[in-house]
Amino acid sequence: MRDDTTTRHISVWVAAPAEAVYALASDPLTWPRWAAGLAQGGLRRTERGWVADSPMGEVLVEFSPENTFGVLDHVVRMPSGEAVYNPLRVVPAGPGEARCEVVFSLRRRPGVTDAEFEADAAAVAADLEALRGLVEG
């Protein structure tokens, strides 16, 4: 059986402690300020959970629970019902270091063209740069 899965790890180094980056990025209310790919139209809390407006329609966003490991994974449930799992991590540079790396693992979904995958990767990179700018201010 052939496996066409492609994953690209997109990262940015941030000149701030991992805990500070995690504290900001783990708050869904900050996502419209840096995660344009998901929250450009804003995120709002509803009885169904966190909801965002997207070009495809309304999507439901499920965030990982608060944790001490820097895990910011989230699942985006598309209007079609498709669930897209998005691994996102804040990784400390090392003990006592006041910087960290933020890593998003972009997974290519079936039917996504090369051009669409490259556009998704560029959007993720821009979002991570926006997060860095927000934190480093």
Secondary structure, DSSP 8 states (H G I E B T S, - for coil): ------EEEEEEEESS-HHHHHHHHT-GGGHHHH-HHHHTT-EEEETTEEEEEETTEEEEEEE----SS-B--EEEE-TTS-EEEE-EEEEESSTT-S-EEEEEEEE--TT--HHHHHHHHHHHHHHHHHHHHHHH-
